[in-house]
């Protein structure tokens, strides 16, 4: 169990981290960077980069992470205007025998491109920005499968909101301010299988399947569910305000020990059932324990 938890700490730095191993007690800290792209349909490429620092405390952990998202040409929240975001998240968790408990809180900003309405002689310019807030948690249960495998069902609940402020510039030059709030609750059921291999079982691969339901996917920005949370966070910004959604995700992640302290992580995710075109997300990261 402890070896599996150690590998998940590096493997899941792209989503939600797991706990540290007693076998790596000398590595109380772990820093990581990651990045990737989400391909939506045939034209929309959304890229992101993330950095994190994690402190292992007994059977638990605390992590501080930051993520930058470039929405590219993907549709945004207001009349299909692209949006980019910056987000900071504080998360933590603890392992109680076979049960893992994780929670997080996050804040950030979502920046929309200027929205142009009308023709050149009678044009209205809308400049919009949004404050992001999220809080959530998950419960995971690990079942041993043979000597080197674990089956891990998980349930997660998230609340997210986006406070949007718009500055409308009329053709006369006058400005008007409009405010609104998008918020929603989401739930995720996932099942992950982790297989350990290599010398001292220090590598791991984890295929997974997840079912996600959100009451308002424009505000959706999960922080606790495993697997494809990064992809869901990126593509949700293309939906219309107040639009709920239900979808499935299939994917896999892997972690490889380069040295005793350095690990390489990879992941891929495919959506099934999104409103509009489906999405494929690919990413990679590297982390260092010390």
Sine and cosine of phi, psi and omega as CSV:
sin_phi,cos_phi,sin_psi,cos_psi,sin_omega,cos_omega
0.00,0.00,-0.71,0.71,-0.05,-1.00
-0.90,0.43,-0.61,0.79,0.03,-1.00
-0.90,0.44,-0.66,0.75,0.02,-1.00
-0.89,0.46,-0.66,0.75,-0.01,-1.00
-0.91,0.41,-0.62,0.78,0.03,-1.00
-0.86,0.51,-0.73,0.68,-0.03,-1.00
-0.91,0.42,-0.62,0.78,0.00,-1.00
-0.91,0.41,-0.46,0.89,0.05,-1.00
-0.85,0.53,-0.68,0.73,0.03,-1.00
-0.99,0.14,-0.66,0.75,-0.06,-1.00
-0.88,0.48,-0.63,0.78,-0.11,-0.99
-0.99,-0.15,0.28,0.96,0.06,-1.00
-0.92,0.38,-0.21,0.98,0.08,-1.00
-0.99,0.15,-0.30,0.96,0.05,-1.00
-0.75,-0.66,-0.94,-0.33,-0.01,-1.00
-0.96,-0.28,0.77,-0.63,-0.06,-1.00
-0.97,0.25,0.44,-0.90,0.13,-0.99
-0.98,-0.22,-0.27,-0.96,-0.13,-0.99
-1.00,-0.05,0.28,-0.96,-0.02,-1.00
-1.00,0.04,0.35,-0.94,-0.07,-1.00
-0.99,-0.10,0.54,-0.84,0.11,-0.99
-0.92,0.40,-0.42,0.91,0.03,-1.00
-0.94,0.35,-0.27,0.96,0.05,-1.00
-0.89,-0.45,0.66,0.75,-0.06,-1.00
-0.88,0.47,-0.39,0.92,0.03,-1.00
-0.97,0.24,-0.29,0.96,0.02,-1.00
-0.98,-0.22,0.99,0.17,-0.04,-1.00
-0.99,0.17,-0.29,0.96,0.00,-1.00
-0.85,-0.52,0.47,-0.88,0.11,-0.99
-0.58,-0.81,0.78,-0.63,0.08,-1.00
-0.91,-0.42,0.56,-0.83,-0.03,-1.00
-0.50,-0.86,0.45,-0.89,0.14,-0.99
-0.76,-0.65,0.52,-0.85,0.00,-1.00
-0.46,-0.89,0.25,-0.97,0.03,-1.00
-0.22,-0.98,0.22,-0.97,-0.01,-1.00
0.03,-1.00,-0.22,-0.98,-0.02,-1.00
-0.57,-0.82,0.56,-0.83,0.11,-0.99
-0.92,-0.39,0.82,-0.58,-0.04,-1.00
-0.98,-0.21,0.91,-0.42,-0.04,-1.00
-0.95,-0.30,0.92,-0.39,-0.05,-1.00
0.90,0.43,-0.61,-0.79,-0.05,-1.00
-0.98,-0.19,-0.16,0.99,-0.17,-0.99
-0.79,-0.61,-0.40,0.92,-0.16,-0.99
-1.00,-0.08,0.93,-0.38,0.07,-1.00
-0.93,-0.37,0.88,-0.48,-0.01,-1.00
-0.92,-0.39,0.84,-0.55,-0.03,-1.00
-0.95,-0.32,0.39,-0.92,0.04,-1.00
-0.49,-0.87,0.35,-0.94,0.10,-1.00
-0.64,-0.77,0.57,-0.82,-0.06,-1.00
-0.61,-0.79,0.51,-0.86,0.08,-1.00
-0.68,-0.74,0.55,-0.83,-0.05,-1.00
-0.54,-0.84,0.41,-0.91,0.16,-0.99
-0.71,-0.70,0.75,-0.66,-0.11,-0.99
-0.82,-0.58,0.68,-0.73,0.08,-1.00
-0.90,-0.43,0.85,-0.53,0.06,-1.00
-1.00,0.07,0.76,-0.64,-0.02,-1.00
-0.76,-0.65,0.99,-0.15,-0.03,-1.00
0.87,0.50,-0.84,-0.55,0.03,-1.00
-1.00,-0.03,0.27,0.96,-0.02,-1.00
-0.75,-0.66,-0.07,-1.00,0.00,-1.00
-0.48,-0.88,0.36,-0.93,0.18,-0.98
-0.74,-0.67,0.69,-0.72,-0.05,-1.00
-0.71,-0.70,0.65,-0.76,0.14,-0.99
-0.88,-0.47,0.79,-0.62,-0.05,-1.00
-0.64,-0.77,0.39,-0.92,0.06,-1.00
-0.71,-0.71,0.59,-0.81,-0.05,-1.00
-0.71,-0.70,0.69,-0.72,0.11,-0.99
-0.90,-0.43,0.76,-0.65,-0.03,-1.00
-0.85,-0.52,0.78,-0.62,0.12,-0.99
-0.94,-0.33,0.93,-0.36,-0.10,-1.00
-0.96,0.27,-0.20,0.98,0.01,-1.00
0.87,0.49,-0.78,-0.63,-0.01,-1.00
-0.99,-0.12,0.17,0.99,-0.02,-1.00
-0.93,0.38,0.43,-0.90,0.02,-1.00
-0.91,0.40,0.54,-0.84,0.03,-1.00
-0.96,-0.27,-0.25,-0.97,-0.13,-0.99
-0.98,0.20,-0.56,0.83,-0.15,-0.99
-0.92,-0.38,0.94,-0.35,0.04,-1.00
0.77,0.64,0.69,0.72,0.09,-1.00
0.87,0.49,0.59,0.80,0.07,-1.00
-1.00,-0.03,0.80,-0.60,0.00,-1.00
-0.86,0.52,0.55,-0.84,0.00,-1.00
-0.71,-0.70,0.62,-0.78,0.12,-0.99
-0.89,-0.46,0.32,-0.95,-0.06,-1.00
-0.58,-0.82,0.40,-0.92,0.14,-0.99
-0.77,-0.63,0.72,-0.70,-0.10,-0.99
-0.61,-0.79,0.67,-0.75,0.09,-1.00
-0.89,-0.46,0.71,-0.71,-0.06,-1.00
-0.74,-0.68,0.70,-0.72,0.14,-0.99
-0.93,-0.36,0.85,-0.53,-0.05,-1.00
-0.71,-0.70,0.27,-0.96,0.00,-1.00
-0.31,-0.95,0.23,-0.97,0.00,-1.00
-0.23,-0.97,0.18,-0.98,0.01,-1.00
-0.52,-0.85,0.55,-0.83,0.05,-1.00
-0.97,-0.26,0.80,-0.60,0.03,-1.00
-0.88,-0.48,1.00,0.02,-0.12,-0.99
0.84,0.54,-0.89,-0.45,-0.04,-1.00
-1.00,0.08,-0.06,1.00,-0.08,-1.00
-0.97,-0.24,0.75,-0.67,0.08,-1.00
-0.91,-0.42,0.76,-0.65,0.03,-1.00
-0.91,-0.42,0.78,-0.63,0.00,-1.00
-0.74,-0.67,0.56,-0.83,0.04,-1.00
-0.53,-0.85,0.33,-0.94,-0.01,-1.00
-0.42,-0.91,0.29,-0.96,0.19,-0.98
-0.63,-0.78,0.64,-0.77,-0.07,-1.00
-0.63,-0.78,0.47,-0.88,0.09,-1.00
-0.67,-0.74,0.36,-0.93,0.02,-1.00
0.02,-1.00,-0.18,-0.98,-0.02,-1.00
-0.74,-0.67,0.59,-0.81,0.12,-0.99
-0.86,-0.51,0.83,-0.55,-0.07,-1.00
-0.93,-0.37,0.82,-0.57,0.01,-1.00
-0.99,-0.17,0.59,-0.81,0.15,-0.99
-0.90,0.45,0.45,-0.89,0.05,-1.00
-0.85,0.52,0.68,-0.73,0.00,-1.00
-0.98,-0.22,0.83,-0.56,-0.04,-1.00
-0.95,-0.32,0.84,-0.55,-0.03,-1.00
-0.85,-0.53,0.75,-0.67,0.01,-1.00
1.00,-0.07,-0.04,-1.00,-0.01,-1.00
-1.00,-0.03,0.00,-1.00,-0.09,-1.00
-0.87,0.49,-0.58,0.82,-0.06,-1.00
-0.99,0.11,-0.24,0.97,-0.04,-1.00
-0.61,-0.79,0.81,0.58,-0.14,-0.99
-1.00,-0.09,0.67,-0.74,0.10,-0.99
-0.94,-0.34,0.77,-0.64,0.00,-1.00
-0.95,-0.31,0.80,-0.60,0.01,-1.00
-0.90,-0.44,0.86,-0.51,0.05,-1.00
-0.94,-0.34,0.85,-0.52,-0.12,-0.99
-0.79,-0.61,0.62,-0.79,0.09,-1.00
-0.64,-0.77,0.48,-0.88,-0.01,-1.00
-0.70,-0.72,0.64,-0.76,0.14,-0.99
-1.00,0.02,0.76,-0.65,-0.04,-1.00
-0.98,-0.21,0.68,-0.73,0.11,-0.99
-0.66,-0.75,0.62,-0.78,0.04,-1.00
-0.50,-0.87,0.51,-0.86,0.08,-1.00
-0.48,-0.88,0.61,-0.79,-0.03,-1.00
-0.09,-1.00,0.01,-1.00,-0.01,-1.00
-0.32,-0.95,0.21,-0.98,-0.01,-1.00
-0.55,-0.84,0.40,-0.92,0.09,-1.00
-0.80,-0.59,0.78,-0.63,-0.03,-1.00
-0.80,-0.60,0.65,-0.76,0.04,-1.00
-0.86,-0.51,0.79,-0.61,-0.03,-1.00
-0.98,-0.19,0.81,-0.58,0.05,-1.00
-0.91,-0.41,0.84,-0.55,0.01,-1.00
-0.93,0.36,0.72,-0.70,0.07,-1.00
-0.84,-0.55,0.98,-0.18,-0.09,-1.00
0.93,0.36,-0.40,-0.91,-0.04,-1.00
-1.00,0.06,-0.43,0.90,-0.15,-0.99
-0.81,-0.58,0.29,0.96,-0.04,-1.00
-0.76,-0.65,0.44,-0.90,0.04,-1.00
-0.62,-0.79,0.72,-0.70,0.10,-1.00
-0.95,-0.30,0.81,-0.59,-0.18,-0.98
-0.78,-0.63,1.00,-0.07,0.17,-0.99
-0.96,0.28,0.56,-0.83,-0.06,-1.00
-0.56,-0.83,0.53,-0.85,0.11,-0.99
-0.77,-0.64,0.69,-0.73,-0.04,-1.00
-0.69,-0.72,0.53,-0.85,0.07,-1.00
-0.75,-0.66,0.72,-0.70,-0.01,-1.00
-0.74,-0.67,0.61,-0.79,0.21,-0.98
-0.90,-0.44,0.76,-0.65,-0.01,-1.00
-0.68,-0.73,0.52,-0.86,0.04,-1.00
-0.59,-0.81,0.45,-0.89,0.10,-0.99
-0.75,-0.66,0.90,-0.43,0.11,-0.99
-1.00,-0.02,0.89,-0.46,-0.13,-0.99
-0.95,-0.31,0.79,-0.61,0.12,-0.99
-0.90,-0.43,0.78,-0.63,-0.04,-1.00
-0.88,-0.47,0.73,-0.69,0.15,-0.99
-0.95,-0.30,0.90,-0.44,-0.05,-1.00
-0.98,-0.22,0.87,-0.49,0.04,-1.00
-0.98,-0.20,0.92,-0.39,-0.03,-1.00
-0.98,0.17,0.30,-0.95,0.01,-1.00
-0.83,0.55,-0.48,0.88,0.01,-1.00
-0.97,0.26,-0.17,0.99,-0.06,-1.00
0.99,-0.13,-0.21,0.98,0.05,-1.00
-0.92,0.38,0.49,-0.87,0.01,-1.00
-0.88,-0.47,0.58,-0.81,0.08,-1.00
-0.73,-0.68,0.55,-0.83,-0.02,-1.00
-0.92,-0.39,0.75,-0.66,0.02,-1.00
-0.79,-0.62,0.70,-0.71,0.01,-1.00
-0.83,-0.55,0.58,-0.82,0.10,-0.99
-0.45,-0.89,0.24,-0.97,-0.05,-1.00
-0.74,-0.67,0.75,-0.66,0.12,-0.99
-0.93,-0.36,0.78,-0.62,0.02,-1.00
-0.59,-0.81,0.40,-0.92,-0.02,-1.00
-0.23,-0.97,0.30,-0.95,0.04,-1.00
-0.89,-0.46,0.66,-0.75,0.01,-1.00
-0.77,-0.64,0.42,-0.91,0.07,-1.00
-0.73,-0.69,0.58,-0.82,-0.04,-1.00
-0.72,-0.70,0.76,-0.64,0.17,-0.99
-0.93,-0.38,0.81,-0.59,-0.02,-1.00
-0.69,-0.73,0.40,-0.91,0.06,-1.00
-0.70,-0.71,0.85,-0.53,-0.05,-1.00
-0.84,-0.54,0.70,-0.72,0.15,-0.99
-0.93,-0.37,0.80,-0.60,0.01,-1.00
-0.92,-0.39,0.81,-0.59,0.06,-1.00
-0.89,-0.46,0.81,-0.59,0.01,-1.00
-0.99,-0.14,0.59,-0.81,-0.01,-1.00
-0.42,-0.91,0.09,-1.00,0.01,-1.00
1.00,-0.01,-0.03,-1.00,0.03,-1.00
-0.87,0.49,0.80,-0.61,-0.02,-1.00
0.85,0.53,0.39,0.92,0.00,-1.00
0.78,0.63,0.72,0.69,-0.08,-1.00
-0.99,-0.13,0.14,0.99,0.16,-0.99
-0.89,-0.45,0.35,-0.94,0.01,-1.00
-0.43,-0.90,0.49,-0.87,0.09,-1.00
-0.72,-0.69,0.63,-0.78,-0.12,-0.99
-0.67,-0.75,0.99,-0.10,0.20,-0.98
-0.96,0.27,0.46,-0.89,-0.02,-1.00
-0.46,-0.89,0.29,-0.96,0.13,-0.99
-0.68,-0.73,0.62,-0.78,-0.03,-1.00
-0.63,-0.78,0.52,-0.85,0.12,-0.99
-0.86,-0.50,0.83,-0.56,-0.09,-1.00
-0.86,-0.52,0.69,-0.73,0.09,-1.00
-0.76,-0.65,0.76,-0.65,-0.01,-1.00
-0.77,-0.64,0.69,-0.72,0.04,-1.00
-0.97,0.24,-0.36,0.93,0.01,-1.00
-0.42,-0.91,1.00,-0.07,-0.15,-0.99
-0.96,0.28,-0.21,0.98,0.08,-1.00
-0.93,0.37,-0.42,0.91,0.02,-1.00
-0.99,-0.15,-0.04,1.00,-0.15,-0.99
-0.94,0.35,0.83,-0.56,0.03,-1.00
-0.46,-0.89,0.96,0.27,-0.18,-0.98
-0.92,0.39,0.49,-0.87,0.02,-1.00
-0.74,-0.67,-0.09,1.00,-0.10,-1.00
-0.87,-0.49,-0.35,0.93,-0.05,-1.00
-0.99,0.13,0.54,-0.84,-0.06,-1.00
-0.99,0.16,0.09,-1.00,0.13,-0.99
0.98,0.18,-0.88,-0.47,-0.20,-0.98
-1.00,-0.05,0.49,0.87,-0.04,-1.00
-0.88,0.48,-0.55,0.84,-0.01,-1.00
-0.90,0.43,-0.70,0.71,0.02,-1.00
-0.88,0.47,-0.72,0.69,-0.03,-1.00
-0.88,0.48,-0.62,0.79,0.01,-1.00
-0.89,0.46,-0.64,0.77,-0.07,-1.00
-0.96,0.28,-0.74,0.67,-0.13,-0.99
-0.98,0.22,-0.32,0.95,-0.03,-1.00
-0.89,0.46,-0.40,0.92,-0.06,-1.00
-0.94,0.35,-0.16,0.99,-0.02,-1.00
-1.00,0.03,-0.15,0.99,-0.04,-1.00
-0.98,0.18,0.29,-0.96,-0.01,-1.00
-0.99,0.16,0.43,-0.90,-0.01,-1.00
-0.82,0.57,0.72,-0.69,0.05,-1.00
0.98,0.19,0.07,1.00,-0.07,-1.00
-1.00,0.09,0.87,-0.50,0.09,-1.00
-0.99,0.11,0.20,-0.98,-0.04,-1.00
-0.33,-0.94,0.45,-0.89,0.12,-0.99
-0.72,-0.69,0.76,-0.65,-0.02,-1.00
-0.49,-0.87,0.22,-0.98,0.08,-1.00
-0.90,-0.43,0.40,-0.92,0.07,-1.00
-0.72,-0.69,0.71,-0.71,0.09,-1.00
-0.86,-0.50,0.67,-0.74,-0.01,-1.00
-0.11,-0.99,-0.15,-0.99,0.01,-1.00
-0.38,-0.93,0.50,-0.87,0.13,-0.99
-0.76,-0.65,0.35,-0.94,-0.02,-1.00
-0.56,-0.83,0.50,-0.87,0.04,-1.00
-0.71,-0.71,0.73,-0.69,-0.04,-1.00
-0.79,-0.61,0.74,-0.67,0.03,-1.00
-0.99,0.16,0.92,-0.39,0.08,-1.00
-0.99,0.16,-0.72,0.70,0.16,-0.99
-0.69,-0.72,-0.10,-1.00,0.03,-1.00
-0.89,0.45,-0.47,0.88,-0.04,-1.00
-0.96,-0.27,-0.41,0.91,-0.15,-0.99
-0.97,-0.26,0.74,-0.67,-0.01,-1.00
-0.75,-0.66,0.57,-0.82,0.08,-1.00
-0.94,-0.34,0.73,-0.69,-0.01,-1.00
-0.83,-0.56,0.60,-0.80,0.02,-1.00
-0.72,-0.70,0.48,-0.88,0.13,-0.99
-0.41,-0.91,0.39,-0.92,0.07,-1.00
-0.57,-0.82,0.61,-0.79,-0.04,-1.00
-0.63,-0.78,0.61,-0.79,0.07,-1.00
-0.80,-0.60,0.76,-0.65,0.03,-1.00
-1.00,0.07,0.42,-0.91,0.09,-1.00
-0.65,-0.76,0.91,-0.40,0.10,-1.00
0.98,-0.21,0.25,0.97,0.08,-1.00
-0.90,0.43,0.47,-0.88,0.22,-0.97
-0.92,0.39,0.84,-0.55,-0.06,-1.00
1.00,0.07,-0.41,-0.91,-0.07,-1.00
-0.93,0.37,0.49,-0.87,0.05,-1.00
-0.97,0.24,0.20,-0.98,-0.08,-1.00
-0.75,-0.66,0.55,-0.83,0.12,-0.99
-0.82,-0.57,0.76,-0.65,-0.04,-1.00
-0.86,-0.52,0.72,-0.70,0.02,-1.00
-0.78,-0.63,0.63,-0.78,-0.01,-1.00
-0.38,-0.93,0.26,-0.96,0.02,-1.00
-0.48,-0.88,0.43,-0.90,0.02,-1.00
-0.41,-0.91,0.23,-0.97,0.03,-1.00
-0.67,-0.74,0.61,-0.79,-0.03,-1.00
-0.68,-0.74,0.46,-0.89,-0.05,-1.00
-0.78,-0.62,0.81,-0.59,0.07,-1.00
-0.99,-0.15,0.62,-0.78,0.02,-1.00
-0.45,-0.89,0.00,0.00,0.00,0.00
